[in-house]
Amino acid sequence: MRPIYVLHENEEWLVPLRAEFAARGVEFNEWFLDTGTISLDKTPEDAVYYNRMSASSHTRGHRFAPELTRMALTWLEQHGRTVVNGTPALYLEVCKVSQYAALQKAGLDVPSTRAVVGRHELVPAAQAFGVWPLILKPNRGGKGLGVMRFNTLDELRLFVDSAQYEEPLDGLWLLQAYIQPKAPHITRCEFVGRRFVYAVDVNTEQGFELCPADVCAVGDAFCPTTEAPTPAPSKFTITQRFDGHPLIEKLETFLHHAQVDVAGIEVIEAADGRLYVYDVNTNTNYNQGAERVAGVKKTGMGALADYLIALADTRSAS
């Protein structure tokens, strides 16, 4: 079996993955990418490299981790190494505009969106957009951070002129039509190896920070995966309503053409029943509590571990 490397910048997110590998008697290597050096003049080891870099890395003090990861992935791909979620996946992870373009190209519905750069441009752009309520979100955020809803132009203007205003990380704001949901939740469809694993409903009544890793709470600055001593009622519920749904085949086809291997794709059902895809998270996490309650046959991290082990197994590759 070839070695397995996991490229990441968040120790907490690897806790359940380590457990799944340990249960299978397999070890993997961790490549922590925050700062460091990529030796472009050398040849990388023949191994399986799984990229778990997140668009929210800057919220953990790792501002340039995605840029360093892009250099590492470019180096690995140059030498023909087996890379899971390579440069095309990272490109989508850190740019929602690119996600929407790729989703629309695949024939999927996305919310009406306009991209804006410049604080002074936001109010005129929203006025020209003329869609209310609207969502204001950073192009590069992660976990639903920085997502705000405004019901009127005056509300938006007050925010833009306030001391609370901060420029988004890449300078790019998205103005997006608010989708009135049929029910107060979004659905996250999980895929491993471009194949559907399960879907989880995420309650949105408390806000937009929607990382599904264990005990993620609205207002948390990070997303630990350890169980809380007295966990609050989960807002994550695994659902079967998308099993066999035509949308799943479309999403699998999208992942194939986008060259994304592992992802959680977020969908919202509008009041009229129309399904909108609005986020592709290539650094997807899984809620162990929801998996236990649902009694799933294979956990998300379990499916991921099996997928990486199969890729690394030289017998299965021959």
C-alpha positions as CSV (number, residue, x, y, z in Angstrom):
1,M,0.0,0.0,0.0
2,R,1.2,3.5,-0.9
3,P,1.5,6.1,1.9
4,I,-1.5,8.4,2.4
5,Y,-1.0,12.1,3.2
6,V,-3.7,14.5,4.4
7,L,-3.0,18.1,3.7
8,H,-4.8,20.3,6.2
9,E,-4.6,23.3,8.6
10,N,-7.1,22.3,11.3
11,E,-6.1,19.7,13.9
12,E,-9.7,19.3,15.2
13,W,-11.2,18.3,11.9
14,L,-8.9,15.2,11.7
15,V,-9.9,13.7,15.0
16,P,-12.7,11.5,13.6
17,L,-10.7,10.6,10.5
18,R,-7.9,9.3,12.6
19,A,-10.4,7.1,14.5
20,E,-11.7,5.6,11.3
21,F,-8.2,4.8,10.0
22,A,-7.2,3.3,13.4
23,A,-10.3,1.1,13.3
24,R,-9.0,-0.2,9.9
25,G,-5.5,-0.7,11.2
26,V,-4.1,1.8,8.7
27,E,-1.9,4.8,9.4
28,F,-1.8,8.0,7.4
29,N,0.6,11.0,7.4
30,E,-0.4,14.6,8.2
31,W,0.9,17.5,6.2
32,F,0.1,20.7,8.1
33,L,0.1,23.6,5.6
34,D,0.2,27.0,7.3
35,T,3.7,28.1,6.6
36,G,6.5,26.1,5.0
37,T,8.5,25.3,1.9
38,I,7.5,23.5,-1.3
39,S,10.7,21.9,-2.8
40,L,9.8,22.4,-6.5
41,D,13.2,21.1,-7.5
42,K,12.5,17.7,-5.9
43,T,10.2,14.8,-6.8
44,P,7.4,14.1,-4.3
45,E,6.9,10.6,-2.8
46,D,4.6,8.2,-4.7
47,A,1.6,8.4,-2.4
48,V,-2.1,9.4,-2.2
49,Y,-2.5,13.0,-1.2
50,Y,-5.8,14.2,0.1
51,N,-6.4,18.0,0.2
52,R,-8.6,19.2,3.2
53,M,-7.7,22.9,2.9
54,S,-10.6,25.2,3.9
55,A,-11.7,28.6,2.8
56,S,-12.2,29.5,6.5
57,S,-8.5,28.9,7.3
58,H,-8.0,32.6,7.9
59,T,-10.4,32.4,10.9
60,R,-7.9,30.2,12.6
61,G,-4.9,32.5,11.9
62,H,-3.8,30.6,8.8
63,R,-4.2,33.4,6.3
64,F,-2.0,32.0,3.5
65,A,-2.7,28.3,4.0
66,P,-4.8,28.0,0.8
67,E,-2.1,29.7,-1.3
68,L,0.6,27.4,0.1
69,T,-1.6,24.4,-0.5
70,R,-2.2,25.5,-4.1
71,M,1.6,25.5,-4.6
72,A,1.8,22.0,-3.0
73,L,-1.0,20.6,-5.2
74,T,0.5,22.1,-8.3
75,W,3.8,20.4,-7.5
76,L,2.2,17.1,-6.8
77,E,0.1,17.2,-10.0
78,Q,3.1,18.2,-12.1
79,H,4.6,14.8,-11.1
80,G,1.5,12.8,-11.7
81,R,0.8,11.9,-8.1
82,T,-2.6,10.7,-7.0
83,V,-4.3,13.8,-5.6
84,V,-7.8,13.8,-4.1
85,N,-9.4,17.3,-4.4
86,G,-6.6,18.8,-6.4
87,T,-6.2,22.3,-7.7
88,P,-9.6,22.5,-9.4
89,A,-11.3,21.6,-6.1
90,L,-9.2,24.2,-4.2
91,Y,-10.1,26.8,-6.8
92,L,-13.8,26.3,-6.1
93,E,-13.3,26.1,-2.3
94,V,-12.0,29.6,-2.1
95,C,-14.2,31.3,-4.7
96,K,-18.0,31.2,-4.6
97,V,-18.3,33.0,-7.9
98,S,-16.4,30.2,-9.5
99,Q,-18.7,27.7,-7.8
100,Y,-21.8,29.4,-9.2
101,A,-20.4,29.5,-12.7
102,A,-19.5,25.8,-12.6
103,L,-22.9,24.9,-11.1
104,Q,-24.8,26.8,-13.8
105,K,-22.7,25.3,-16.5
106,A,-23.8,21.9,-15.2
107,G,-27.5,22.9,-15.5
108,L,-28.1,23.5,-11.8
109,D,-30.1,26.4,-10.4
110,V,-28.3,28.9,-8.2
111,P,-29.6,32.0,-6.5
112,S,-29.4,35.2,-8.5
113,T,-26.1,36.8,-7.6
114,R,-24.0,39.9,-8.3
115,A,-20.3,40.4,-7.4
116,V,-19.2,43.7,-6.0
117,V,-15.8,45.1,-5.1
118,G,-15.6,48.3,-3.1
119,R,-17.5,49.5,0.0
120,H,-18.9,52.5,-1.9
121,E,-20.2,50.2,-4.6
122,L,-22.4,48.1,-2.4
123,V,-25.4,50.4,-2.0
124,P,-25.7,51.4,-5.7
125,A,-25.2,47.8,-6.7
126,A,-28.0,46.6,-4.4
127,Q,-30.3,49.4,-5.6
128,A,-29.7,48.3,-9.2
129,F,-30.2,44.7,-8.3
130,G,-33.6,45.6,-6.8
131,V,-34.1,42.2,-5.1
132,W,-35.3,42.2,-1.5
133,P,-34.7,40.7,0.9
134,L,-31.1,40.0,-0.1
135,I,-28.1,38.2,1.3
136,L,-24.7,39.8,1.6
137,K,-21.9,37.3,1.8
138,P,-18.1,37.3,1.3
139,N,-16.9,35.5,-1.8
140,R,-14.4,33.6,0.4
141,G,-15.8,32.9,3.8
142,G,-16.3,29.3,5.1
143,K,-18.7,27.9,7.6
144,G,-21.4,30.5,6.7
145,L,-19.3,33.2,8.3
146,G,-20.1,36.8,7.4
147,V,-23.5,36.0,5.8
148,M,-26.0,38.7,6.5
149,R,-29.6,39.3,5.5
150,F,-31.0,42.8,4.7
151,N,-34.7,43.5,4.1
152,T,-34.3,47.0,2.7
153,L,-31.8,49.3,1.1
154,D,-31.7,51.5,4.2
155,E,-30.7,48.5,6.4
156,L,-27.9,47.7,4.0
157,R,-26.8,51.4,4.0
158,L,-26.7,51.5,7.8
159,F,-24.4,48.5,7.8
160,V,-22.1,49.8,5.1
161,D,-21.7,53.1,6.9
162,S,-21.2,51.6,10.3
163,A,-18.1,50.8,12.3
164,Q,-19.0,47.1,12.1
165,Y,-18.2,47.0,8.3
166,E,-15.1,45.0,7.4
167,E,-13.8,44.3,3.9
168,P,-14.1,40.6,2.9
169,L,-10.8,38.6,2.7
170,D,-10.5,38.9,-1.1
171,G,-12.3,42.2,-1.4
172,L,-15.2,40.6,-3.2
173,W,-18.8,40.8,-1.8
174,L,-21.7,38.8,-3.2
175,L,-25.2,40.3,-3.3
176,Q,-27.6,37.3,-3.5
177,A,-31.3,37.0,-3.8
178,Y,-32.8,35.6,-0.5
179,I,-34.5,32.3,-1.1
180,Q,-37.6,31.9,1.1
181,P,-37.3,28.3,2.2
182,K,-40.1,25.8,2.3
183,A,-38.9,24.7,5.7
184,P,-36.4,26.4,8.1
185,H,-33.4,24.4,7.0
186,I,-30.9,23.8,4.2
187,T,-29.8,20.3,3.1
188,R,-26.2,19.3,2.7
189,C,-25.6,16.4,0.3
190,E,-22.3,14.5,1.1
191,F,-20.2,12.9,-1.6
192,V,-17.1,10.7,-1.4
193,G,-15.4,9.6,-4.6
194,R,-18.0,11.6,-6.5
195,R,-20.7,9.2,-5.2
196,F,-23.5,10.2,-2.9
197,V,-23.2,9.1,0.8
198,Y,-26.2,10.7,2.5
199,A,-27.9,14.1,3.0
200,V,-28.3,16.0,6.2
201,D,-30.8,18.7,7.0
202,V,-29.3,21.7,8.9
203,N,-31.7,23.9,10.9
204,T,-31.1,27.6,10.0
205,E,-33.4,29.2,12.6
206,Q,-30.4,30.5,14.6
207,G,-28.3,31.8,11.8
208,F,-26.0,31.0,8.9
209,E,-22.9,29.4,10.4
210,L,-23.5,25.9,9.1
211,C,-20.4,23.8,9.6
212,P,-21.7,20.3,10.4
213,A,-18.8,19.1,12.5
214,D,-19.7,18.1,16.0
215,V,-21.0,20.8,18.5
216,C,-20.5,23.7,16.0
217,A,-22.6,26.5,17.5
218,V,-23.6,29.8,16.1
219,G,-21.1,32.3,17.4
220,D,-18.2,29.9,17.7
221,A,-15.0,31.2,16.2
222,F,-13.8,27.6,15.5
223,C,-15.4,24.2,14.8
224,P,-14.2,21.4,17.2
225,T,-15.1,17.8,16.6
226,T,-15.0,16.6,20.2
227,E,-18.2,16.1,22.1
228,A,-19.4,18.8,24.5
229,P,-20.0,17.8,28.1
230,T,-23.7,18.9,27.8
231,P,-24.3,19.2,24.0
232,A,-27.2,21.3,22.9
233,P,-30.0,19.7,20.8
234,S,-28.5,19.0,17.4
235,K,-29.5,21.1,14.4
236,F,-28.2,18.4,12.1
237,T,-30.6,15.6,11.0
238,I,-29.8,12.9,8.4
239,T,-32.6,12.6,5.9
240,Q,-33.5,10.1,3.2
241,R,-35.6,12.4,1.1
242,F,-32.9,12.9,-1.4
243,D,-32.1,9.2,-1.8
244,G,-32.7,8.4,-5.4
245,H,-33.6,12.0,-6.2
246,P,-32.8,13.2,-9.7
247,L,-30.7,16.1,-8.2
248,I,-28.2,13.6,-6.9
249,E,-27.3,12.3,-10.3
250,K,-26.9,15.9,-11.5
251,L,-24.6,16.7,-8.6
252,E,-22.5,13.6,-9.2
253,T,-22.1,14.7,-12.8
254,F,-21.2,18.2,-11.7
255,L,-18.4,16.8,-9.4
256,H,-17.1,14.7,-12.2
257,H,-16.8,17.6,-14.6
258,A,-15.5,20.0,-11.9
259,Q,-12.8,17.4,-10.9
260,V,-13.9,17.4,-7.3
261,D,-13.7,14.1,-5.5
262,V,-15.0,14.8,-2.0
263,A,-17.6,17.5,-1.2
264,G,-20.6,18.6,0.8
265,I,-23.0,20.5,-1.5
266,E,-25.6,22.7,0.1
267,V,-29.1,22.9,-1.3
268,I,-32.2,25.0,-0.3
269,E,-35.7,24.2,-1.3
270,A,-37.7,27.3,-2.1
271,A,-41.4,27.7,-1.0
272,D,-42.4,26.8,-4.6
273,G,-40.4,23.5,-4.4
274,R,-37.6,24.7,-6.7
275,L,-34.1,23.5,-5.5
276,Y,-31.2,25.9,-5.5
277,V,-27.6,24.9,-5.1
278,Y,-25.7,27.6,-3.3
279,D,-22.4,26.2,-1.8
280,V,-19.8,23.6,-2.6
281,N,-17.7,22.7,0.4
282,T,-14.7,20.7,-0.7
283,N,-13.4,20.5,2.9
284,T,-16.6,18.8,4.1
285,N,-17.1,17.6,7.7
286,Y,-19.6,15.2,9.2
287,N,-21.7,15.3,12.3
288,Q,-21.1,12.1,14.3
289,G,-24.1,12.7,16.6
290,A,-26.5,12.9,13.6
291,E,-24.9,9.7,12.1
292,R,-25.4,7.8,15.4
293,V,-29.1,8.9,15.7
294,A,-29.8,7.9,12.1
295,G,-27.9,4.6,12.4
296,V,-26.1,5.1,9.1
297,K,-24.4,2.0,7.8
298,K,-21.2,3.9,7.0
299,T,-20.2,7.2,8.4
300,G,-19.0,10.0,6.3
301,M,-15.4,9.7,7.7
302,G,-15.6,6.0,7.3
303,A,-16.5,6.3,3.6
304,L,-13.7,8.7,3.2
305,A,-11.1,6.4,4.9
306,D,-12.2,3.5,2.8
307,Y,-11.9,5.6,-0.4
308,L,-8.4,6.8,0.4
309,I,-7.3,3.3,1.4
310,A,-8.6,1.9,-1.9
311,L,-6.7,4.5,-3.8
312,A,-3.5,3.7,-1.9
313,D,-3.9,-0.1,-2.3
314,T,-1.6,-1.0,-5.2
315,R,-3.4,-4.3,-5.6
316,S,-6.7,-2.5,-6.4
317,A,-4.9,-0.1,-8.7
318,S,-3.2,-2.9,-10.7
